[in-house]
């Protein structure tokens, strides 16, 4: 969706415009990615804030049962990890049945993202 792509690329003004024009924060791609997953994957913390302000569900899951916090942890986006937790994202969720059952902290550990691991521990994960 246009909102998904603008979110991933951090185009804040376009995200604002799309939201003003009624773009849905809940509309998903073919693989169940929501715009919040996209912003988290891209480390777009400002976009994360905008999407949540417009009703995005913090712990929404994609087709692989990943939450936006898991996505941010996987891709080393420390500031986005921090902000998602501040907004209320749950750090105790795992990626679900049939998957690795990793939490965001475990995901960061497996991928050797030391700064992300530190931040998650500091934030109580």
Secondary structure as the mmCIF struct_conf table of DSSP 4:
data_model
#
loop_
_struct_conf.conf_type_id
_struct_conf.id
_struct_conf.beg_label_comp_id
_struct_conf.beg_label_asym_id
_struct_conf.beg_label_seq_id
_struct_conf.end_label_comp_id
_struct_conf.end_label_asym_id
_struct_conf.end_label_seq_id
HELX_RH_AL_P HELX_RH_AL_P1 UNK A 2 UNK A 9
TURN_TY1_P TURN_TY1_P1 UNK A 10 UNK A 10
HELX_RH_AL_P HELX_RH_AL_P2 UNK A 12 UNK A 20
TURN_TY1_P TURN_TY1_P2 UNK A 21 UNK A 22
BEND BEND1 UNK A 25 UNK A 26
STRN STRN1 UNK A 28 UNK A 28
TURN_TY1_P TURN_TY1_P3 UNK A 30 UNK A 31
STRN STRN2 UNK A 34 UNK A 34
HELX_RH_AL_P HELX_RH_AL_P3 UNK A 35 UNK A 42
TURN_TY1_P TURN_TY1_P4 UNK A 43 UNK A 43
HELX_RH_AL_P HELX_RH_AL_P4 UNK A 45 UNK A 53
TURN_TY1_P TURN_TY1_P5 UNK A 54 UNK A 55
TURN_TY1_P TURN_TY1_P6 UNK A 58 UNK A 59
TURN_TY1_P TURN_TY1_P7 UNK A 63 UNK A 64
HELX_RH_AL_P HELX_RH_AL_P5 UNK A 68 UNK A 74
TURN_TY1_P TURN_TY1_P8 UNK A 75 UNK A 76
HELX_RH_AL_P HELX_RH_AL_P6 UNK A 78 UNK A 87
TURN_TY1_P TURN_TY1_P9 UNK A 88 UNK A 88
TURN_TY1_P TURN_TY1_P10 UNK A 91 UNK A 92
BEND BEND2 UNK A 95 UNK A 95
TURN_TY1_P TURN_TY1_P11 UNK A 97 UNK A 98
BEND BEND3 UNK A 99 UNK A 99
HELX_RH_AL_P HELX_RH_AL_P7 UNK A 104 UNK A 110
TURN_TY1_P TURN_TY1_P12 UNK A 111 UNK A 112
HELX_RH_AL_P HELX_RH_AL_P8 UNK A 114 UNK A 122
TURN_TY1_P TURN_TY1_P13 UNK A 123 UNK A 124
#
